[in-house]
Amino acid sequence: MKKRDEQLHLGAFIYYTGHHSAGWRHPDSGVEQMFDIQLYKKLAQTAERGKFDMMFFADLLYVYGVDQAASGMLEPLTLLSALSQVTERIGLTATVSTTYSEPYNVARKFASLDFISGGRAGWNIVTSQQDIEANNYGKDKHPEHGLRYEMAREFVDVVTQLWDSWEDDALVLDREKGQFADPAKVTAIDYKGKWYSSKGPLNVPRPPQGYPVLIQAGSSGPGQDFAASIGEVVFTAQQSLAAAQTFYSEVHAKLAKYGRTDQELRIMPGLSPILGDTVEEAQRKYQELQALIPPDAAVRLLSGMLSFDLSSYPVDEELPDIPDPVEASNGMKSRIQLIMDMARKEKLSILELGRRILGARGHMQFVGTPEQLVDLMENWFHSYGCDGFNIMPPVLPDDLTDFVDKVIPILQQRGLFRDEYTGTTLREHLGLARPQVGHFRQAAVTS
């Protein structure tokens, strides 16, 4: 296997009380601090001590299963703005839905975060998943899957044009002449599309990074096309190296269509590690966490995801024959396909499958020692299954600390990860060029 010259990239995916859905019930969890800035300050500084490229906050626009699940979360951009003041280098990325936002607001908030943090902002672009999200925004039904991506493309087009509405040297700040900015370099965008319109210009100058890093989290066909057209980091769920290699090559093959090169994209699948100093210790921790997931929660989750009521079926038996759940879904089609493939291949019972999903929220779950985890990461990286990983600690804060203290040093010893930051912006950490004004419009012309 030919080793790659570059080093891998790491994101710390902070899912509030831990990535494991029942992690909040673990005695070591920090659930009592879920809405306390001190918890997130500790997590951010731990991730920065580990030299992570970025920390990553998800966002949901609804509350579900509040009786058993740790529901509710702080608004991520507000939280990241606070964390920018207690960190210096680590990238600060957050999910914001295009379906329930307006381009001008999103452009302004991320430009502001990029200034506040000194060029460390990143936007995870999602289209949301659930009708209950639509209900919270005065709508009866969530838009259809393909339509959401069509709308998202236009949304991002508006946002990037708003970021471009100030040229890099537009600010003059000449006290003597009384000139704040060069009006010839601050222009209205006068955007009128099918779904969105905006006159502009933005009321924040062009961000330090040009654009905050654009992250995309879909893996379906439309999601892959969207990633190839504008994504700079792709956050994906893959359960095997073979599947990861296929996804990696398919997305890269689409880049030329949009006038882009391999150097403009980083693919980082999710990885949720349960670590022990021995395999036996790791397995014990895994079994303890899985046992905290109530059986009815596993059944309820699967029923919702597969659009089929499983409550009358024995939980210790495999899935029954059901109508095509991918076709029936208006949510995360690629994730549902992954779940069905996993269920059939491993012959999992309903309870096992539900708990498997809730244990890592559909992402790859690793159980073993730090050395075994690094072996896996190294193999995936050098085999072109990824460019790095989004690490999803199951229980917080301790599992992030364990990764930094036990896994990062091994990665560094093998030359797979940085010893120190060499840049100050998120783009520099990821090896991504700073886009020029009109970057994506120019790419669209060449495609």
C-alpha positions as CSV (number, residue, x, y, z in Angstrom):
1,M,0.0,0.0,0.0
2,K,1.5,3.3,-1.1
3,K,1.5,5.8,1.8
4,R,0.2,9.3,1.2
5,D,2.5,12.3,1.7
6,E,-0.1,14.5,3.5
7,Q,-1.4,14.0,7.0
8,L,-5.0,13.2,7.9
9,H,-7.5,15.7,9.2
10,L,-9.6,15.5,12.4
11,G,-12.8,17.1,13.5
12,A,-14.2,16.8,17.0
13,F,-17.9,16.3,16.6
14,I,-19.4,17.6,19.9
15,Y,-22.9,16.2,20.3
16,Y,-23.7,18.0,23.5
17,T,-24.0,15.1,26.0
18,G,-22.1,12.6,23.9
19,H,-22.6,11.0,20.5
20,H,-24.1,7.8,22.0
21,S,-27.8,8.4,22.3
22,A,-27.8,7.0,25.9
23,G,-24.4,8.5,26.8
24,W,-26.1,11.1,29.0
25,R,-27.2,8.3,31.3
26,H,-23.6,7.1,31.9
27,P,-22.3,8.1,35.3
28,D,-19.3,9.8,33.8
29,S,-21.3,12.1,31.5
30,G,-21.5,15.8,31.9
31,V,-25.3,16.0,31.3
32,E,-25.8,18.3,34.3
33,Q,-23.7,20.9,32.4
34,M,-25.5,20.5,29.0
35,F,-26.5,24.1,29.0
36,D,-23.4,25.4,30.8
37,I,-20.7,27.2,28.8
38,Q,-18.0,25.8,31.1
39,L,-18.5,22.3,29.7
40,Y,-18.0,23.5,26.1
41,K,-15.1,25.6,27.1
42,K,-13.4,22.5,28.5
43,L,-14.2,20.5,25.4
44,A,-13.0,23.2,23.0
45,Q,-9.7,23.6,24.9
46,T,-9.2,19.8,25.0
47,A,-9.7,19.5,21.3
48,E,-7.4,22.4,20.6
49,R,-4.8,20.7,22.9
50,G,-5.1,17.7,20.6
51,K,-4.5,19.9,17.6
52,F,-7.8,19.0,15.9
53,D,-8.5,20.9,12.7
54,M,-11.9,21.9,14.0
55,M,-14.7,21.3,16.4
56,F,-18.1,20.6,14.9
57,F,-21.6,21.2,16.4
58,A,-24.7,19.6,15.0
59,D,-28.1,21.4,15.2
60,L,-31.6,20.1,15.3
61,L,-34.7,22.3,14.9
62,Y,-37.1,20.1,16.9
63,V,-37.5,18.2,20.2
64,Y,-38.4,14.5,20.1
65,G,-38.6,11.8,22.7
66,V,-37.9,14.2,25.6
67,D,-38.8,11.5,28.1
68,Q,-35.8,9.3,27.2
69,A,-33.5,11.4,25.1
70,A,-31.3,14.3,26.0
71,S,-33.3,16.8,23.9
72,G,-32.6,20.4,23.4
73,M,-29.3,22.1,22.5
74,L,-27.7,25.5,22.6
75,E,-27.8,27.5,19.3
76,P,-24.4,26.6,17.8
77,L,-23.3,29.9,16.3
78,T,-24.0,31.7,19.5
79,L,-22.0,29.0,21.3
80,L,-19.1,29.1,18.9
81,S,-18.8,32.9,19.1
82,A,-18.3,32.5,22.9
83,L,-15.8,29.6,22.4
84,S,-13.8,31.7,19.9
85,Q,-12.7,33.8,22.8
86,V,-11.3,30.9,24.8
87,T,-9.4,29.3,21.9
88,E,-6.8,30.5,19.4
89,R,-6.4,28.0,16.6
90,I,-9.1,25.3,16.4
91,G,-11.7,25.7,13.6
92,L,-15.3,26.4,14.7
93,T,-18.0,24.8,12.6
94,A,-21.7,24.6,12.9
95,T,-24.7,23.1,11.2
96,V,-27.3,25.6,9.8
97,S,-30.2,24.4,7.7
98,T,-30.9,26.0,4.3
99,T,-34.5,24.9,4.5
100,Y,-35.4,27.0,7.5
101,S,-33.1,30.0,7.2
102,E,-32.7,33.0,5.0
103,P,-29.5,33.5,2.9
104,Y,-28.8,37.0,4.2
105,N,-29.0,36.0,7.8
106,V,-26.7,33.0,7.3
107,A,-24.2,35.0,5.3
108,R,-24.1,37.7,8.0
109,K,-23.8,35.3,10.9
110,F,-20.9,33.2,9.4
111,A,-19.1,36.3,8.2
112,S,-19.3,37.7,11.7
113,L,-18.1,34.4,13.3
114,D,-15.2,34.4,10.8
115,F,-14.2,37.9,11.9
116,I,-14.7,37.2,15.6
117,S,-12.6,34.0,15.5
118,G,-9.8,35.3,13.2
119,G,-10.7,33.1,10.2
120,R,-11.8,29.9,11.9
121,A,-15.4,29.5,10.8
122,G,-17.0,26.7,8.9
123,W,-20.7,26.1,7.8
124,N,-22.1,22.6,7.7
125,I,-24.8,22.9,5.1
126,V,-27.9,20.7,5.6
127,T,-31.4,20.6,4.3
128,S,-33.1,19.3,7.5
129,Q,-35.0,16.0,7.7
130,Q,-38.4,16.0,9.5
131,D,-41.9,17.3,9.1
132,I,-41.8,18.2,12.8
133,E,-39.1,20.8,11.8
134,A,-41.5,22.2,9.2
135,N,-44.2,22.5,11.9
136,N,-41.9,24.7,14.0
137,Y,-41.6,27.1,11.1
138,G,-45.3,27.5,10.2
139,K,-45.3,24.8,7.5
140,D,-47.4,21.6,7.3
141,K,-44.8,19.4,5.5
142,H,-41.1,19.2,4.9
143,P,-40.1,19.9,1.2
144,E,-39.4,16.8,-0.9
145,H,-35.8,15.4,-0.8
146,G,-34.7,16.4,-4.3
147,L,-36.3,19.8,-4.1
148,R,-34.5,20.6,-0.9
149,Y,-31.1,20.1,-2.7
150,E,-32.3,22.3,-5.6
151,M,-33.2,25.0,-3.1
152,A,-30.0,24.5,-1.2
153,R,-27.9,25.1,-4.3
154,E,-29.6,28.4,-4.9
155,F,-29.3,29.3,-1.2
156,V,-25.5,28.7,-1.2
157,D,-25.2,30.7,-4.4
158,V,-26.9,33.7,-2.7
159,V,-24.7,33.4,0.4
160,T,-21.4,33.2,-1.5
161,Q,-22.4,36.2,-3.7
162,L,-23.2,38.1,-0.5
163,W,-19.8,37.3,0.9
164,D,-18.3,38.5,-2.4
165,S,-20.3,41.7,-2.4
166,W,-17.3,43.4,-0.7
167,E,-14.0,43.0,-2.4
168,D,-11.0,42.2,-0.2
169,D,-9.6,45.7,-0.4
170,A,-13.0,47.6,-0.2
171,L,-12.3,49.1,3.2
172,V,-10.4,52.4,2.9
173,L,-10.7,53.8,6.4
174,D,-9.2,57.1,5.5
175,R,-9.8,59.4,8.4
176,E,-8.4,62.5,6.7
177,K,-10.5,62.2,3.6
178,G,-13.5,60.8,5.5
179,Q,-13.8,57.8,3.3
180,F,-14.8,54.5,5.0
181,A,-14.9,52.2,1.9
182,D,-14.6,52.4,-1.8
183,P,-18.1,52.4,-3.2
184,A,-16.9,50.9,-6.5
185,K,-15.8,47.8,-4.5
186,V,-19.0,47.3,-2.5
187,T,-21.8,46.2,-4.9
188,A,-25.4,45.0,-4.8
189,I,-25.8,41.5,-6.0
190,D,-29.4,41.9,-7.2
191,Y,-30.0,38.2,-7.0
192,K,-33.4,36.9,-8.3
193,G,-33.7,33.2,-8.4
194,K,-36.5,30.6,-8.3
195,W,-36.5,30.3,-4.6
196,Y,-34.5,33.2,-3.1
197,S,-33.8,36.8,-3.9
198,S,-31.5,39.4,-2.2
199,K,-30.4,42.8,-3.2
200,G,-27.3,43.1,-1.0
201,P,-24.6,44.0,-0.4
202,L,-24.0,42.3,2.9
203,N,-23.5,44.6,5.9
204,V,-20.3,42.7,6.9
205,P,-17.1,43.0,4.7
206,R,-15.7,39.9,3.0
207,P,-14.7,37.3,5.6
208,P,-11.1,36.8,6.5
209,Q,-11.2,33.3,4.8
210,G,-12.9,34.7,1.7
211,Y,-15.7,32.2,2.5
212,P,-16.0,30.3,5.7
213,V,-15.2,26.6,4.9
214,L,-18.2,25.0,3.3
215,I,-19.1,21.6,4.7
216,Q,-21.7,19.2,3.3
217,A,-23.2,16.2,5.0
218,G,-25.3,14.3,2.4
219,S,-24.3,11.0,0.9
220,S,-27.3,10.3,-1.5
221,G,-27.0,10.9,-5.2
222,P,-28.2,14.5,-5.0
223,G,-26.0,14.9,-1.9
224,Q,-22.9,13.7,-3.8
225,D,-23.6,16.1,-6.6
226,F,-24.1,19.0,-4.2
227,A,-20.9,18.1,-2.4
228,A,-19.0,17.9,-5.7
229,S,-20.3,21.3,-6.7
230,I,-19.7,23.4,-3.6
231,G,-18.5,21.1,-0.7
232,E,-15.0,21.7,0.6
233,V,-15.4,19.1,3.5
234,V,-17.8,16.2,3.1
235,F,-19.1,14.7,6.3
236,T,-20.3,11.2,5.5
237,A,-21.4,8.0,7.2
238,Q,-19.6,4.8,6.0
239,Q,-19.5,1.4,7.7
240,S,-16.7,-0.3,5.8
241,L,-13.5,0.6,3.9
242,A,-14.9,-0.8,0.6
243,A,-18.0,1.5,0.9
244,A,-15.8,4.4,1.9
245,Q,-13.5,3.9,-1.1
246,T,-16.5,3.8,-3.4
247,F,-17.9,7.0,-2.0
248,Y,-14.5,8.7,-2.1
249,S,-13.9,7.8,-5.8
250,E,-17.5,8.7,-6.9
251,V,-17.5,12.1,-5.3
252,H,-14.0,12.9,-6.7
253,A,-15.1,11.8,-10.1
254,K,-17.8,14.4,-10.1
255,L,-15.5,17.4,-9.3
256,A,-14.4,18.0,-12.9
257,K,-18.0,18.6,-14.0
258,Y,-18.0,21.7,-11.7
259,G,-14.5,22.9,-12.7
260,R,-13.0,21.7,-9.4
261,T,-9.9,19.7,-8.5
262,D,-9.1,17.0,-6.0
263,Q,-7.2,19.6,-3.9
264,E,-10.5,21.4,-3.2
265,L,-12.2,18.6,-1.3
266,R,-11.7,16.8,2.0
267,I,-13.8,13.7,2.8
268,M,-14.1,13.0,6.6
269,P,-16.5,10.1,7.6
270,G,-17.8,9.9,11.2
271,L,-16.1,7.6,13.7
272,S,-17.4,7.0,17.2
273,P,-14.7,5.2,19.3
274,I,-15.2,3.3,22.5
275,L,-11.8,2.8,23.8
276,G,-10.2,0.6,26.5
277,D,-6.6,-0.3,27.5
278,T,-7.6,-3.8,26.5
279,V,-10.1,-5.2,24.1
280,E,-12.0,-6.7,27.0
281,E,-12.3,-3.3,28.7
282,A,-13.5,-1.7,25.5
283,Q,-16.1,-4.4,25.0
284,R,-17.3,-4.0,28.6
285,K,-17.8,-0.3,28.1
286,Y,-19.6,-0.9,24.8
287,Q,-22.0,-3.4,26.4
288,E,-22.6,-1.0,29.3
289,L,-23.6,1.8,27.0
290,Q,-25.8,-0.4,24.7
291,A,-27.7,-1.7,27.7
292,L,-28.7,1.9,28.6
293,I,-30.8,2.2,25.4
294,P,-34.4,1.2,26.2
295,P,-35.8,-1.4,23.8
296,D,-38.9,0.7,23.1
297,A,-36.6,3.6,22.1
298,A,-34.8,1.4,19.6
299,V,-38.1,0.2,18.1
300,R,-39.5,3.7,17.9
301,L,-36.5,5.0,16.2
302,L,-36.4,2.3,13.6
303,S,-40.2,2.6,12.9
304,G,-39.8,6.3,12.3
305,M,-36.7,6.0,10.1
306,L,-38.1,3.1,8.0
307,S,-41.6,4.5,7.8
308,F,-43.0,1.2,9.1
309,D,-44.5,0.4,12.5
310,L,-42.4,-2.3,14.1
311,S,-44.0,-2.2,17.5
312,S,-46.0,-5.5,17.0
313,Y,-42.9,-7.5,15.9
314,P,-40.6,-9.5,18.2
315,V,-37.6,-7.4,19.0
316,D,-35.3,-10.4,19.0
317,E,-36.1,-11.3,15.4
318,E,-34.8,-9.7,12.2
319,L,-36.6,-7.0,10.2
320,P,-39.8,-8.3,8.5
321,D,-40.3,-7.7,4.8
322,I,-41.3,-4.1,4.5
323,P,-41.9,-1.7,1.6
324,D,-38.8,0.0,0.2
325,P,-37.9,2.4,3.1
326,V,-35.5,4.4,1.0
327,E,-38.2,5.3,-1.5
328,A,-40.7,6.0,1.3
329,S,-38.3,8.3,3.1
330,N,-38.3,12.1,2.7
331,G,-35.3,12.4,5.1
332,M,-31.8,10.9,5.0
333,K,-32.1,8.4,2.1
334,S,-28.4,7.5,2.1
335,R,-28.5,6.8,5.9
336,I,-31.6,4.6,5.6
337,Q,-29.9,2.6,2.8
338,L,-26.9,2.1,5.0
339,I,-29.1,0.9,7.8
340,M,-30.9,-1.6,5.6
341,D,-27.6,-2.9,4.2
342,M,-26.2,-3.3,7.7
343,A,-29.3,-5.2,8.9
344,R,-29.3,-7.6,6.0
345,K,-25.6,-8.3,5.9
346,E,-25.2,-8.8,9.6
347,K,-28.6,-10.4,10.2
348,L,-29.3,-8.1,13.1
349,S,-32.4,-8.3,15.2
350,I,-34.7,-5.3,15.5
351,L,-33.3,-4.5,18.9
352,E,-29.7,-5.0,17.8
353,L,-30.2,-2.8,14.8
354,G,-32.0,-0.1,16.7
355,R,-29.4,0.0,19.4
356,R,-26.6,0.0,16.8
357,I,-28.0,3.1,15.2
358,L,-28.6,4.8,18.5
359,G,-25.2,3.9,19.6
360,A,-23.4,5.9,16.9
361,R,-26.4,7.6,15.1
362,G,-25.7,5.7,11.9
363,H,-21.9,6.3,11.8
364,M,-19.1,3.8,12.3
365,Q,-18.7,2.6,15.8
366,F,-15.3,1.3,16.8
367,V,-14.6,-0.8,19.9
368,G,-11.1,-1.6,20.9
369,T,-7.7,-0.2,22.0
370,P,-6.1,3.1,20.9
371,E,-3.5,1.1,18.9
372,Q,-6.2,-0.8,17.0
373,L,-8.1,2.4,16.3
374,V,-5.0,4.0,14.8
375,D,-4.4,0.9,12.7
376,L,-8.0,1.3,11.2
377,M,-7.6,5.1,10.7
378,E,-4.2,4.6,9.0
379,N,-5.6,1.9,6.7
380,W,-8.6,3.9,5.6
381,F,-6.5,7.0,5.0
382,H,-3.7,5.4,3.0
383,S,-6.3,3.3,1.1
384,Y,-8.2,6.5,0.0
385,G,-11.3,5.8,1.9
386,C,-11.1,9.3,3.5
387,D,-8.9,12.3,4.1
388,G,-9.5,12.2,7.8
389,F,-12.3,11.6,10.3
390,N,-14.9,13.4,12.4
391,I,-14.4,11.9,15.8
392,M,-17.6,11.4,17.8
393,P,-16.9,10.8,21.5
394,P,-19.8,8.6,22.9
395,V,-19.7,10.1,26.3
396,L,-18.5,13.6,27.1
397,P,-16.3,15.0,28.4
398,D,-14.1,12.0,29.2
399,D,-14.1,10.2,25.9
400,L,-12.8,13.3,24.1
401,T,-10.0,13.6,26.7
402,D,-9.1,9.9,26.3
403,F,-8.9,10.3,22.5
404,V,-6.6,13.3,22.9
405,D,-4.4,11.7,25.5
406,K,-4.3,8.1,24.1
407,V,-4.9,8.2,20.3
408,I,-3.4,11.5,19.2
409,P,0.1,10.6,20.4
410,I,0.1,7.4,18.4
411,L,-1.1,9.2,15.3
412,Q,1.7,11.7,15.8
413,Q,4.3,9.0,16.4
414,R,3.4,7.4,13.1
415,G,3.6,10.8,11.3
416,L,-0.2,10.7,10.5
417,F,-1.1,13.9,12.3
418,R,0.4,17.3,13.1
419,D,2.4,17.9,16.3
420,E,1.6,21.6,16.2
421,Y,-0.6,24.0,14.3
422,T,1.2,25.6,11.4
423,G,-1.6,28.0,10.3
424,T,-4.1,30.2,12.0
425,T,-7.2,29.7,9.9
426,L,-9.4,26.7,9.3
427,R,-8.6,26.8,5.6
428,E,-4.9,26.6,6.5
429,H,-5.5,23.6,8.8
430,L,-7.3,21.8,6.0
431,G,-5.0,22.7,3.2
432,L,-7.7,24.6,1.3
433,A,-7.0,27.6,-0.8
434,R,-8.7,30.9,0.0
435,P,-11.3,31.5,-2.7
436,Q,-11.2,34.6,-4.8
437,V,-14.2,36.8,-5.4
438,G,-16.7,35.0,-7.7
439,H,-15.1,31.6,-7.1
440,F,-18.1,29.4,-7.4
441,R,-19.7,31.5,-10.2
442,Q,-16.5,31.1,-12.2
443,A,-16.5,27.3,-11.6
444,A,-20.1,27.2,-12.8
445,V,-19.1,28.9,-16.0
446,T,-16.3,26.4,-16.7
447,S,-18.6,23.4,-16.0
